[in-house]
Amino acid sequence: MKVTNITNIEKFFEVVDSCKGKVELVTGEGDRLNLKSKLSQYVSLANIFSNGEIPELEIIAYEPEDTEKLIGFMINGE
């Protein structure tokens, strides 16, 4: 799924951390980073963070309930 305009990055990673299954970030080169890893979170922030928001990410969540959590965050910011 593509997610856009994440302005509350801290809350985004809280949602990712609360997911039960694997959540991956797909880089522009096609690499997959495990977003549940704190190191990957820092690396992803360093590579794509600009002006306090993340404009667009491709995220893969392997559990349906995790996908619902991420969609809920994108719709409601929660």
N, C-alpha and C positions, 0 to 999 in steps of 0.2 A: 504494500500500500504506500502511496505517496502522502506525506504529511507536509503541510506548508505553514509558514509564518508562526513558528513557535516563539513566543515572546517570554513565556515563563519557563525558562530552561530548567530551573531547579525543580519545579512541579513536574515537568515532563520526565525527568530522571527518577523522581519519586514514583511515578506511575510505572515506568519501566521496571524499577526495582521491585514493585509489588506484583509483577507478572509471575505466574507459576512456571511457564515454559521459557524456552529460548527466544530472545528478541534480538534480531540482527539489523545492523545498519549496512546497506549496500553502498559502497563508495562509487564514485564516478568511473573507476577502473574495473568495477565488478567484484572487488574484494568484499568479504562479509566480516564485519566486526561484531563481536558479542557485546551488546549494549548493557548487559547485566554485569559486565566486568568494569570495575572502577577505572582500571587503566585504559580500557577502550573508550570509556566515557570521556576521560581527559584528552585522549588522542583525537577523538571525534570533535570535541569542542575546539581544540587547537587548530584543527584543519578547516572547520566550516563555520566557526563562530565569527560573526562580524556585526558591529553596531548593536549588540544586545539582542539580536534575534537570529534564529536559524530560518532562512528563507524556504528551503525545501529539502526533504530527506526521503529516501526510500527505505522503508522499514518492513521487515518480515517477522511476523509473530506466528509461532507454530501451534499455539493453543487458541481455539475459538474464543474463550473467555478473555484471553489477553488481547485479542484483536478488538473485542468489544470495549475493554478498558481504554485502549488507545484511541478508538473512535470517540468514546465519551469525552476523553480529554480534549480532542480536537474540536468537538462540537460545543462543549460546555466549559472548557478550561479546567475541568475537574477530573 
